[in-house]
């Protein structure tokens, strides 16, 4: 209700929309992706607005730990499969299952990489930009690993 009232009082103020993005629950990668798409729309409607750029950068900064947590979860899943493969003789490995899992993980990493790249458009800090590039590089390595095991 408060957001609705704020929009009524200031209909063309991006601050209400940005505030809504900041308080939105973003637990899953899909949620983060949707939030970044909405942030891009606000930035396009209010180009060259310093407040929008600064708040957008803050939103991305707040989402970065979640992206890193998701990357760690994915890495744990991939490493678990690889560790199991190392412990078993080749004839005991269920290769069709391994390929299915790795293709699925490759798709997840590709999506995570796209979301991280979307974040780069809103970042102003060199530190956050470096962290995003590190995350994208990590995704690239894992995509290659999943691809090689998913063939």
Buried (B, 14 or more C-beta within 10 A) or exposed (E): EEEEEBBEEEEEBBBBBBBBBBEEEBEEBEBBBBBBEBBBEBBEEBEEBEEBBEBBBBBBBEBBEBBBEBBEEBBEBBEEBBEEBEEEEEEEBEEEEBBEBBBEBBEBBBBBBBBBBBBEEBBEEEEBBEBBEEBBEBBEEBBEBBBEBBE
